[in-house]
Amino acid sequence: MVLFKTLTYSQKIVLGFILLGLVGTILLALPISSKTGNWTPLLDSLFTSISALCVTGLTVYDTFTHWSFLGQLVILCLIQVGGIGFMTVIISISTGLGHKIGLHERQLLVESSGLLHSANLSFLVKRITIFVIMIEAIGAALLSIRFIPEFGIKTGIYYGVFHSISAFCNAGFDLMGRFGKYSSLTPYSTDSLVILTVSILIFLGGLGFIVWDDILRYKLNLKKYSLHTKIVLITSIAFTLVGSILFLLIENNHIFKEVGVKGKILSSLFLSISPRTAGFNAVDLPMLTNASIFLTILLMIVGGSSGSTAGGLKVTTVAVLFFSAFDNSRRRPTSSILKRRFSDNTIKQASAMFTFYLIIGSVGALILSSLNSSTLEEIVFEVFSALGTVGITLGITPNLGALSKVTLVVLMFVGRVGWMLLIFAIVGRNQQAPISRVSEEIIVG
């Protein structure tokens, strides 16, 4: 306990994720968690536990065919806790029991959820918790309309709840293995109710706490939204629309050739939304053209919003990088958007995020390339799917060796916790530089 008190906030958050992952691993390894009644190998249980906790969706077993009802519930709980943040869950329970949130808990929640400040935190957590429950309940009800006639009342409601939580938390786990292993939502590729419901849940889950709070607080009064919220909404909608149009144009005479207009629109929309960063698929991904696979990788790298259930580089980071590069090319001394200037610290953080994200992804791809005979396309796709906590795959996940699985586990963990938070946890407490170095110009570009 004394040792725990000496840890920094970042170290406590990372330790909390690790402990939750290990608890999930043990529970999933138990014979009662598998349909066969046999022990599941620890490495495979660890892979599934981290994938669920980090809301990724990569699996070495089909969720429906391998895991029992208890195993599926463990996965669902890990998804929910990992999606909205374990500190949010803990504080929601504490406030529900009438406990006050101390300064320590406030700082932990701010760091773990990506909030900008801790003002009115109790009210914010309560508002967000109610919002999450309400959205997931509506999603479950809509999906149950389709699933109850197919699977019966109990199974239909269960399927509605499971896929609603999985979609909102951007996890990508599904129970559609009854139609065929790893089939995901391909049986419903032309079903408007299922595809649109899941798409909206994914989109809302990828917006983040700050955006949810602004929308709940100010409704449609866009002028009162924070700059963060405005950037997230604009970029998220833009990426969705542009991605949908590009997929439609690229695949119109290929995988969509025999599909009707409605199916083309639904599939294009889903192909654009799911890589940021849900893990569901409504079409057979290996059948996509190289251009579509490359576009999917780009969307996986971008990801969703900071402080959301999504992973990836984040749309705000991409926006900051784009506008800072644009303004720099025009030799402007500062970078701005929507009549607001980016701070130098924001630009530095965005640049660092982009640099380290590509370095970590490249190292992961190099390791997997040396360990597997899969094509470079499949490996790069797998790596950024794990690092971006996306969960879609070109089909190589179940056949990976032990070291490759460990590599993906690390990538999923880094992608969810965040490399900056991880570095802060490793380095420990901040140390002020003893001296200020002399600056000198160098030539770049």
The 8 nearest C-alpha neighbors of each residue, nearest first, counted from 0:
[[1, 3, 2, 4, 5, 6, 11, 14],
 [2, 0, 4, 3, 5, 6, 7, 11],
 [1, 3, 5, 0, 4, 6, 7, 11],
 [4, 2, 0, 6, 1, 5, 11, 7],
 [5, 3, 1, 2, 6, 0, 7, 11],
 [6, 4, 2, 3, 7, 1, 0, 8],
 [7, 5, 3, 4, 10, 11, 8, 2],
 [6, 8, 10, 9, 11, 427, 5, 428],
 [9, 7, 11, 10, 107, 12, 6, 106],
 [8, 10, 424, 12, 7, 11, 420, 423],
 [9, 11, 424, 7, 13, 12, 8, 6],
 [12, 10, 14, 8, 9, 13, 15, 6],
 [11, 13, 15, 9, 14, 10, 8, 16],
 [12, 14, 10, 16, 15, 11, 17, 9],
 [15, 13, 11, 17, 12, 16, 10, 18],
 [14, 16, 12, 18, 13, 17, 11, 19],
 [17, 15, 19, 13, 14, 18, 20, 12],
 [16, 18, 14, 20, 15, 19, 21, 13],
 [17, 19, 21, 15, 20, 16, 14, 22],
 [20, 18, 22, 16, 21, 17, 15, 23],
 [19, 21, 17, 23, 18, 22, 49, 48],
 [20, 22, 24, 18, 23, 19, 17, 25],
 [23, 21, 19, 25, 24, 20, 18, 26],
 [22, 24, 20, 26, 48, 21, 25, 27],
 [25, 23, 45, 21, 44, 27, 22, 48],
 [24, 26, 28, 22, 23, 27, 21, 29],
 [27, 25, 23, 28, 24, 29, 22, 32],
 [28, 26, 24, 32, 29, 25, 44, 70],
 [27, 29, 39, 25, 26, 44, 38, 41],
 [28, 30, 31, 38, 27, 32, 26, 25],
 [31, 29, 38, 37, 36, 32, 33, 28],
 [30, 32, 29, 33, 36, 69, 67, 34],
 [33, 31, 70, 67, 30, 69, 27, 29],
 [34, 32, 66, 67, 36, 35, 31, 30],
 [33, 35, 67, 66, 36, 65, 32, 64],
 [34, 36, 37, 33, 65, 30, 67, 66],
 [35, 37, 30, 33, 34, 31, 38, 32],
 [38, 36, 30, 35, 39, 33, 29, 31],
 [37, 39, 30, 29, 28, 40, 36, 33],
 [38, 40, 28, 41, 37, 44, 29, 43],
 [41, 39, 43, 42, 44, 38, 28, 45],
 [42, 40, 44, 43, 45, 28, 39, 24],
 [43, 41, 45, 44, 40, 46, 401, 404],
 [44, 42, 46, 45, 40, 41, 47, 59],
 [43, 45, 41, 24, 47, 42, 46, 28],
 [46, 44, 24, 42, 48, 43, 47, 41],
 [45, 47, 43, 44, 49, 48, 408, 50],
 [46, 48, 50, 44, 45, 49, 58, 51],
 [49, 47, 45, 51, 23, 24, 50, 46],
 [48, 50, 52, 51, 46, 20, 47, 53],
 [49, 51, 55, 47, 53, 48, 56, 52],
 [52, 50, 54, 78, 48, 49, 53, 77],
 [53, 51, 81, 77, 49, 78, 54, 50],
 [52, 54, 415, 50, 51, 55, 81, 49],
 [55, 53, 170, 51, 52, 78, 50, 82],
 [54, 56, 388, 390, 50, 389, 170, 53],
 [55, 57, 390, 171, 172, 170, 50, 278],
 [58, 56, 390, 55, 50, 391, 59, 396],
 [59, 57, 60, 47, 56, 61, 396, 397],
 [58, 60, 397, 396, 43, 61, 57, 47],
 [61, 59, 58, 62, 65, 397, 64, 66],
 [60, 62, 64, 63, 180, 181, 65, 176],
 [63, 61, 66, 65, 64, 60, 174, 173],
 [64, 62, 174, 176, 61, 65, 66, 177],
 [63, 65, 61, 62, 66, 176, 177, 34],
 [66, 64, 34, 62, 33, 63, 61, 60],
 [65, 67, 33, 70, 34, 62, 32, 71],
 [68, 66, 34, 33, 70, 32, 69, 71],
 [67, 69, 71, 70, 72, 66, 32, 34],
 [70, 68, 72, 67, 71, 32, 73, 31],
 [71, 69, 32, 67, 66, 73, 72, 68],
 [70, 72, 74, 68, 69, 73, 66, 75],
 [71, 73, 75, 69, 74, 70, 76, 68],
 [74, 72, 70, 76, 71, 75, 77, 69],
 [73, 75, 71, 77, 72, 76, 51, 78],
 [76, 74, 72, 78, 73, 77, 71, 79],
 [77, 75, 79, 73, 78, 74, 72, 80],
 [76, 78, 52, 74, 80, 75, 79, 51],
 [77, 79, 51, 75, 81, 52, 76, 80],
 [80, 78, 82, 76, 81, 77, 75, 83],
 [81, 79, 85, 77, 84, 82, 78, 83],
 [82, 80, 52, 84, 78, 79, 53, 77],
 [81, 83, 168, 308, 79, 80, 84, 78],
 [82, 84, 81, 80, 308, 79, 87, 85],
 [85, 83, 81, 87, 86, 80, 82, 88],
 [84, 86, 88, 80, 87, 89, 81, 83],
 [85, 87, 89, 88, 84, 108, 90, 111],
 [88, 86, 90, 84, 85, 89, 91, 83],
 [87, 89, 85, 91, 86, 90, 92, 84],
 [90, 88, 86, 92, 91, 87, 85, 93],
 [89, 91, 93, 87, 92, 88, 94, 86],
 [92, 90, 88, 94, 89, 93, 87, 95],
 [91, 93, 95, 89, 90, 94, 96, 88],
 [94, 92, 90, 96, 98, 95, 91, 89],
 [95, 93, 97, 98, 96, 91, 92, 90],
 [96, 94, 92, 93, 97, 91, 98, 90],
 [97, 95, 93, 94, 98, 92, 91, 99],
 [96, 98, 94, 95, 93, 99, 92, 100],
 [99, 97, 94, 93, 96, 100, 95, 92],
 [98, 100, 101, 94, 97, 93, 121, 90],
 [101, 99, 104, 98, 105, 102, 121, 90],
 [100, 102, 104, 103, 105, 99, 106, 98],
 [101, 103, 105, 104, 106, 100, 107, 117],
 [104, 102, 106, 105, 101, 107, 100, 8],
 [105, 103, 107, 101, 106, 102, 100, 108],
 [106, 104, 102, 108, 103, 107, 117, 109],
 [105, 107, 109, 103, 108, 104, 110, 102],
 [108, 106, 104, 110, 105, 109, 8, 111],
 [107, 109, 111, 105, 106, 110, 86, 112],
 [108, 110, 114, 106, 107, 112, 111, 113],
 [111, 109, 107, 108, 113, 112, 106, 114],
 [112, 110, 108, 109, 113, 107, 12, 84],
 [113, 111, 306, 109, 114, 110, 108, 84],
 [112, 114, 306, 110, 109, 111, 305, 115],
 [115, 113, 109, 112, 116, 306, 209, 110],
 [114, 116, 113, 109, 117, 209, 110, 118],
 [117, 115, 114, 118, 109, 120, 106, 113],
 [116, 118, 120, 105, 109, 119, 106, 115],
 [117, 119, 120, 116, 121, 123, 105, 122],
 [120, 118, 122, 121, 123, 117, 124, 116],
 [119, 121, 123, 117, 118, 122, 124, 105],
 [122, 120, 124, 123, 119, 125, 100, 94],
 [121, 123, 125, 120, 119, 124, 126, 127],
 [124, 122, 120, 126, 125, 121, 127, 119],
 [125, 123, 127, 121, 126, 122, 128, 120],
 [124, 126, 122, 128, 123, 127, 121, 129],
 [125, 127, 123, 129, 124, 128, 122, 130],
 [128, 126, 130, 124, 129, 125, 131, 123],
 [127, 129, 125, 131, 130, 126, 124, 132],
 [128, 130, 132, 126, 127, 131, 133, 125],
 [129, 131, 127, 133, 128, 132, 134, 126],
 [132, 130, 128, 134, 133, 129, 135, 127],
 [133, 131, 129, 135, 130, 134, 136, 128],
 [132, 134, 136, 130, 131, 135, 129, 137],
 [135, 133, 137, 131, 136, 132, 130, 138],
 [134, 136, 138, 132, 137, 133, 163, 164],
 [137, 135, 139, 133, 138, 134, 132, 140],
 [138, 136, 140, 134, 139, 135, 133, 141],
 [139, 137, 135, 141, 163, 136, 140, 134],
 [138, 140, 159, 160, 136, 163, 142, 137],
 [139, 141, 143, 137, 138, 142, 136, 144],
 [142, 140, 138, 144, 143, 139, 137, 196],
 [141, 143, 159, 139, 144, 145, 140, 193],
 [144, 142, 159, 146, 140, 156, 145, 141],
 [145, 143, 142, 141, 146, 147, 140, 148],
 [144, 146, 143, 142, 147, 148, 149, 141],
 [145, 147, 155, 143, 149, 148, 144, 150],
 [148, 146, 155, 151, 152, 150, 149, 143],
 [149, 147, 146, 151, 150, 145, 144, 155],
 [150, 148, 146, 147, 151, 145, 155, 152],
 [149, 151, 155, 147, 154, 146, 148, 152],
 [152, 150, 147, 155, 154, 148, 153, 149],
 [151, 153, 147, 155, 154, 156, 150, 148],
 [154, 152, 156, 155, 151, 157, 147, 150],
 [153, 155, 157, 156, 151, 150, 152, 158],
 [154, 156, 147, 146, 152, 158, 150, 151],
 [155, 157, 159, 143, 153, 158, 154, 152],
 [158, 156, 154, 160, 159, 155, 161, 153],
 [157, 159, 161, 155, 156, 160, 154, 162],
 [158, 160, 139, 143, 142, 156, 157, 162],
 [161, 159, 139, 163, 157, 158, 162, 164],
 [162, 160, 158, 164, 163, 159, 157, 165],
 [161, 163, 165, 164, 159, 160, 166, 158],
 [162, 164, 139, 160, 166, 138, 165, 161],
 [165, 163, 167, 166, 161, 162, 135, 168],
 [164, 166, 162, 170, 168, 163, 167, 171],
 [165, 167, 169, 163, 201, 168, 164, 200],
 [168, 166, 200, 204, 201, 164, 169, 165],
 [167, 169, 82, 308, 165, 170, 166, 204],
 [170, 168, 277, 166, 167, 201, 276, 309],
 [171, 169, 54, 165, 55, 56, 277, 168],
 [170, 172, 278, 56, 279, 277, 165, 169],
 [173, 171, 56, 170, 165, 62, 174, 278],
 [174, 172, 175, 183, 162, 171, 62, 165],
 [175, 173, 63, 176, 62, 177, 172, 158],
 [176, 174, 177, 183, 173, 178, 182, 63],
 [175, 177, 180, 179, 63, 178, 174, 181],
 [176, 178, 175, 179, 63, 174, 180, 64],
 [179, 177, 176, 175, 182, 180, 186, 181],
 [180, 178, 176, 177, 182, 181, 175, 183],
 [179, 181, 176, 182, 61, 178, 177, 64],
 [180, 182, 183, 176, 61, 179, 175, 62],
 [181, 183, 180, 179, 185, 176, 175, 184],
 [184, 182, 181, 175, 185, 280, 279, 173],
 [185, 183, 281, 187, 186, 280, 182, 188],
 [184, 186, 281, 188, 187, 282, 183, 182],
 [187, 185, 184, 188, 182, 281, 178, 183],
 [188, 186, 190, 185, 184, 189, 193, 281],
 [187, 189, 281, 185, 190, 186, 266, 184],
 [190, 188, 262, 187, 191, 265, 261, 266],
 [189, 191, 187, 192, 193, 188, 194, 262],
 [192, 190, 194, 195, 193, 189, 265, 196],
 [191, 193, 195, 190, 194, 196, 142, 141],
 [194, 192, 196, 191, 190, 195, 197, 142],
 [193, 195, 197, 191, 196, 192, 198, 190],
 [194, 196, 198, 197, 192, 191, 193, 199],
 [197, 195, 193, 199, 198, 194, 192, 200],
 [196, 198, 200, 194, 195, 199, 166, 193],
 [199, 197, 195, 201, 196, 200, 194, 202],
 [200, 198, 202, 196, 201, 197, 195, 203],
 [199, 201, 167, 197, 203, 198, 202, 166],
 [202, 200, 167, 204, 198, 166, 199, 203],
 [201, 203, 199, 205, 200, 204, 198, 206],
 [204, 202, 200, 205, 206, 201, 199, 167],
 [205, 203, 167, 201, 202, 308, 206, 168],
 [204, 206, 309, 303, 202, 307, 203, 308],
 [207, 205, 304, 203, 204, 307, 210, 303],
 [307, 206, 208, 306, 210, 209, 205, 304],
 [207, 209, 211, 210, 306, 212, 307, 127],
 [210, 208, 212, 211, 207, 213, 114, 228],
 [209, 211, 228, 213, 212, 207, 208, 206],
 [210, 212, 208, 214, 209, 213, 215, 207],
 [211, 213, 215, 209, 210, 214, 216, 208],
 [214, 212, 216, 210, 215, 211, 217, 224],
 [213, 215, 218, 211, 217, 216, 212, 210],
 [216, 214, 212, 213, 218, 217, 211, 126],
 [215, 217, 213, 214, 212, 218, 211, 224],
 [216, 218, 214, 220, 213, 215, 219, 223],
 [217, 219, 214, 215, 220, 216, 213, 221],
 [220, 218, 221, 217, 214, 222, 215, 223],
 [219, 221, 217, 222, 218, 223, 224, 214],
 [222, 220, 224, 223, 219, 217, 218, 229],
 [223, 221, 224, 220, 225, 219, 217, 229],
 [222, 224, 221, 220, 225, 217, 213, 219],
 [223, 225, 221, 222, 213, 228, 229, 226],
 [224, 226, 228, 227, 229, 223, 213, 222],
 [227, 225, 229, 228, 230, 224, 339, 337],
 [228, 226, 230, 225, 229, 231, 315, 210],
 [229, 227, 210, 231, 225, 226, 230, 224],
 [228, 230, 226, 232, 231, 227, 233, 225],
 [229, 231, 233, 227, 228, 232, 234, 226],
 [232, 230, 228, 234, 229, 233, 235, 227],
 [233, 231, 235, 229, 230, 234, 236, 228],
 [232, 234, 230, 236, 235, 231, 237, 229],
 [233, 235, 237, 231, 236, 232, 230, 238],
 [236, 234, 232, 238, 237, 233, 231, 239],
 [235, 237, 239, 233, 234, 238, 232, 240],
 [238, 236, 234, 240, 239, 235, 241, 233],
 [239, 237, 241, 235, 236, 240, 242, 234],
 [238, 240, 236, 242, 237, 271, 241, 272],
 [241, 239, 243, 237, 242, 238, 236, 244],
 [242, 240, 244, 238, 243, 239, 237, 245],
 [241, 243, 271, 245, 239, 240, 244, 238],
 [242, 244, 267, 268, 240, 271, 246, 241],
 [245, 243, 247, 241, 242, 246, 248, 240],
 [244, 246, 248, 242, 247, 243, 249, 241],
 [247, 245, 249, 243, 248, 267, 244, 250],
 [246, 248, 244, 245, 251, 250, 267, 249],
 [247, 249, 245, 251, 246, 250, 244, 252],
 [250, 248, 246, 247, 251, 245, 291, 290],
 [251, 249, 253, 247, 252, 254, 255, 248],
 [250, 252, 255, 248, 247, 253, 256, 249],
 [253, 251, 256, 250, 255, 254, 249, 248],
 [252, 254, 250, 256, 255, 251, 288, 249],
 [253, 255, 250, 256, 287, 252, 251, 286],
 [256, 254, 251, 258, 253, 257, 250, 263],
 [255, 257, 252, 253, 254, 258, 251, 250],
 [256, 258, 255, 259, 254, 253, 252, 251],
 [259, 257, 255, 256, 262, 263, 260, 254],
 [260, 258, 262, 261, 263, 257, 255, 256],
 [259, 261, 263, 262, 264, 258, 265, 255],
 [262, 260, 264, 263, 259, 265, 189, 258],
 [263, 261, 189, 265, 259, 260, 264, 258],
 [262, 264, 260, 266, 261, 265, 267, 255],
 [263, 265, 267, 261, 262, 266, 268, 260],
 [264, 266, 262, 268, 267, 263, 269, 261],
 [265, 267, 269, 263, 268, 264, 262, 270],
 [268, 266, 243, 270, 264, 269, 247, 246],
 [267, 269, 243, 271, 265, 266, 270, 264],
 [268, 270, 266, 272, 271, 267, 273, 265],
 [271, 269, 267, 268, 273, 272, 266, 274],
 [270, 272, 242, 268, 243, 269, 239, 273],
 [273, 271, 269, 275, 270, 274, 239, 268],
 [272, 274, 277, 275, 276, 270, 269, 278],
 [275, 273, 276, 299, 272, 298, 277, 389],
 [276, 274, 302, 273, 303, 299, 272, 277],
 [275, 277, 389, 274, 309, 302, 273, 169],
 [278, 276, 169, 273, 171, 389, 170, 279],
 [279, 277, 171, 390, 391, 389, 56, 273],
 [280, 278, 171, 277, 183, 273, 391, 184],
 [279, 281, 282, 184, 183, 185, 278, 273],
 [280, 282, 185, 184, 188, 266, 183, 279],
 [283, 281, 185, 280, 284, 188, 266, 184],
 [282, 284, 286, 285, 281, 185, 287, 280],
 [283, 285, 286, 287, 282, 393, 280, 392],
 [286, 284, 393, 287, 283, 394, 288, 292],
 [287, 285, 284, 283, 288, 254, 282, 253],
 [288, 286, 284, 285, 291, 292, 289, 254],
 [287, 289, 291, 290, 292, 286, 250, 253],
 [290, 288, 292, 291, 293, 287, 294, 376],
 [289, 291, 293, 288, 292, 294, 249, 287],
 [292, 290, 294, 288, 293, 289, 287, 295],
 [291, 293, 295, 289, 294, 290, 296, 288],
 [292, 294, 296, 290, 295, 291, 289, 297],
 [295, 293, 291, 297, 292, 296, 290, 298],
 [296, 294, 292, 298, 293, 297, 291, 299],
 [295, 297, 299, 293, 294, 298, 380, 300],
 [298, 296, 294, 300, 295, 299, 301, 293],
 [297, 299, 301, 295, 300, 296, 274, 275],
 [300, 298, 296, 274, 302, 297, 301, 275],
 [299, 301, 297, 311, 298, 302, 312, 387],
 [302, 300, 312, 298, 311, 313, 299, 314],
 [303, 301, 311, 275, 313, 299, 310, 300],
 [304, 302, 205, 313, 309, 275, 314, 310],
 [303, 305, 313, 206, 307, 314, 205, 207],
 [306, 304, 307, 313, 207, 113, 303, 315],
 [305, 307, 113, 207, 112, 208, 304, 114],
 [207, 308, 306, 205, 309, 305, 304, 206],
 [307, 309, 82, 168, 205, 204, 169, 83],
 [310, 308, 205, 303, 307, 276, 169, 302],
 [309, 311, 387, 388, 302, 303, 276, 415],
 [310, 312, 302, 387, 300, 313, 301, 299],
 [311, 313, 301, 300, 302, 316, 353, 310],
 [314, 312, 303, 302, 304, 311, 301, 316],
 [313, 315, 317, 316, 304, 303, 301, 318],
 [316, 314, 318, 317, 313, 319, 231, 230],
 [317, 315, 349, 319, 314, 313, 318, 320],
 [316, 318, 314, 320, 315, 319, 321, 313],
 [319, 317, 315, 321, 316, 320, 314, 322],
 [318, 320, 316, 322, 317, 321, 323, 315],
 [321, 319, 317, 323, 318, 322, 324, 316],
 [322, 320, 318, 324, 319, 323, 317, 325],
 [321, 323, 325, 324, 319, 320, 326, 318],
 [322, 324, 334, 326, 320, 325, 321, 327],
 [325, 323, 327, 321, 322, 326, 320, 328],
 [326, 324, 322, 328, 323, 327, 321, 329],
 [327, 325, 329, 323, 331, 328, 324, 334],
 [326, 328, 330, 324, 329, 325, 331, 323],
 [329, 327, 325, 330, 326, 324, 331, 323],
 [328, 330, 326, 327, 331, 325, 324, 332],
 [331, 329, 327, 328, 326, 332, 333, 325],
 [330, 332, 326, 329, 333, 327, 334, 328],
 [333, 331, 330, 334, 327, 326, 329, 323],
 [334, 332, 331, 335, 340, 326, 341, 323],
 [335, 333, 323, 326, 341, 340, 322, 332],
 [334, 336, 340, 339, 341, 338, 333, 337],
 [335, 337, 339, 338, 340, 334, 322, 341],
 [336, 338, 339, 335, 226, 340, 229, 230],
 [339, 337, 336, 335, 340, 226, 341, 334],
 [340, 338, 335, 336, 337, 341, 226, 334],
 [339, 341, 335, 334, 342, 336, 338, 333],
 [342, 340, 335, 334, 345, 343, 339, 346],
 [341, 343, 345, 344, 340, 346, 334, 333],
 [344, 342, 346, 345, 347, 341, 333, 348],
 [343, 345, 347, 342, 346, 348, 341, 349],
 [346, 344, 348, 342, 343, 347, 349, 341],
 [345, 347, 349, 343, 348, 344, 350, 319],
 [348, 346, 344, 350, 345, 349, 351, 343],
 [349, 347, 351, 345, 350, 346, 352, 344],
 [348, 350, 352, 346, 316, 351, 347, 345],
 [351, 349, 347, 353, 352, 348, 354, 346],
 [352, 350, 348, 354, 349, 353, 355, 347],
 [351, 353, 349, 350, 355, 354, 356, 348],
 [352, 354, 356, 350, 351, 355, 349, 357],
 [355, 353, 351, 357, 356, 352, 350, 358],
 [354, 356, 358, 357, 352, 353, 359, 351],
 [357, 355, 353, 359, 358, 354, 352, 360],
 [356, 358, 360, 355, 354, 359, 361, 353],
 [357, 359, 355, 361, 360, 356, 362, 354],
 [360, 358, 362, 356, 361, 357, 355, 363],
 [359, 361, 357, 363, 358, 362, 356, 364],
 [362, 360, 364, 358, 363, 359, 357, 365],
 [361, 363, 365, 359, 364, 360, 358, 366],
 [362, 364, 360, 366, 361, 365, 359, 382],
 [365, 363, 361, 367, 362, 366, 379, 368],
 [364, 366, 362, 368, 363, 367, 361, 369],
 [367, 365, 363, 369, 368, 364, 362, 370],
 [366, 368, 370, 364, 369, 365, 403, 371],
 [369, 367, 365, 366, 370, 371, 364, 378],
 [368, 370, 366, 367, 371, 365, 372, 364],
 [369, 371, 367, 368, 366, 403, 372, 402],
 [372, 370, 368, 373, 369, 367, 399, 403],
 [371, 373, 374, 368, 370, 369, 375, 367],
 [374, 372, 371, 377, 375, 378, 368, 395],
 [373, 375, 377, 376, 378, 372, 368, 371],
 [374, 376, 378, 377, 379, 373, 368, 364],
 [375, 377, 374, 379, 378, 380, 373, 292],
 [378, 376, 380, 374, 375, 379, 393, 381],
 [377, 379, 381, 375, 380, 376, 382, 364],
 [380, 378, 382, 376, 381, 377, 364, 375],
 [379, 381, 377, 378, 382, 383, 384, 376],
 [382, 380, 384, 378, 379, 383, 392, 377],
 [383, 381, 379, 385, 384, 380, 364, 378],
 [384, 382, 386, 385, 387, 380, 381, 379],
 [383, 385, 389, 381, 387, 382, 390, 386],
 [386, 384, 411, 388, 382, 383, 387, 410],
 [387, 385, 414, 410, 383, 411, 388, 384],
 [386, 388, 311, 310, 384, 389, 385, 383],
 [389, 387, 55, 385, 310, 386, 411, 384],
 [390, 388, 276, 384, 278, 55, 277, 387],
 [391, 389, 56, 278, 57, 55, 384, 388],
 [392, 390, 278, 389, 384, 57, 279, 56],
 [393, 391, 394, 381, 390, 395, 380, 396],
 [392, 394, 285, 377, 395, 284, 391, 380],
 [393, 395, 392, 396, 397, 285, 377, 398],
 [394, 396, 398, 397, 393, 399, 392, 377],
 [395, 397, 398, 399, 394, 59, 58, 392],
 [398, 396, 59, 399, 395, 60, 58, 394],
 [399, 397, 396, 395, 400, 59, 394, 404],
 [400, 398, 396, 397, 403, 404, 395, 401],
 [399, 401, 403, 402, 404, 398, 370, 371],
 [400, 402, 404, 403, 405, 399, 42, 406],
 [403, 401, 405, 404, 400, 406, 370, 399],
 [402, 404, 406, 400, 405, 401, 399, 367],
 [405, 403, 407, 401, 406, 402, 408, 400],
 [404, 406, 408, 402, 403, 407, 401, 409],
 [407, 405, 403, 409, 404, 408, 402, 410],
 [406, 408, 410, 404, 409, 405, 411, 385],
 [407, 409, 405, 411, 406, 410, 46, 404],
 [408, 410, 412, 406, 407, 411, 413, 405],
 [409, 411, 386, 407, 413, 412, 408, 385],
 [412, 410, 385, 414, 386, 408, 409, 413],
 [411, 413, 409, 415, 414, 410, 416, 408],
 [414, 412, 410, 417, 416, 411, 415, 418],
 [415, 413, 386, 411, 417, 412, 387, 416],
 [414, 416, 53, 412, 417, 413, 411, 310],
 [417, 415, 413, 414, 412, 420, 418, 421],
 [418, 416, 413, 414, 420, 419, 415, 421],
 [417, 419, 421, 420, 413, 422, 416, 414],
 [420, 418, 422, 421, 417, 423, 352, 416],
 [419, 421, 423, 417, 422, 418, 9, 424],
 [420, 422, 418, 424, 419, 423, 417, 425],
 [423, 421, 425, 419, 424, 420, 426, 418],
 [422, 424, 420, 426, 421, 425, 427, 9],
 [423, 425, 10, 9, 421, 422, 427, 426],
 [426, 424, 422, 423, 427, 421, 10, 9],
 [427, 425, 423, 424, 422, 428, 429, 421],
 [428, 426, 424, 425, 423, 7, 429, 10],
 [427, 429, 430, 7, 426, 423, 424, 6],
 [430, 428, 427, 431, 426, 423, 432, 7],
 [429, 431, 432, 428, 433, 427, 426, 423],
 [430, 432, 433, 429, 434, 428, 435, 427],
 [431, 433, 434, 430, 435, 436, 429, 428],
 [434, 432, 431, 435, 430, 436, 429, 437],
 [435, 433, 432, 436, 431, 437, 430, 438],
 [434, 436, 437, 433, 432, 438, 431, 439],
 [437, 435, 434, 438, 432, 439, 433, 431],
 [436, 438, 435, 439, 434, 440, 441, 432],
 [439, 437, 436, 440, 435, 441, 434, 442],
 [438, 440, 441, 437, 436, 442, 443, 435],
 [439, 441, 438, 442, 443, 437, 436, 444],
 [442, 440, 443, 439, 438, 444, 437, 436],
 [441, 443, 444, 440, 439, 438, 327, 328],
 [444, 442, 441, 440, 439, 327, 328, 324],
 [443, 442, 441, 328, 324, 327, 440, 330]]
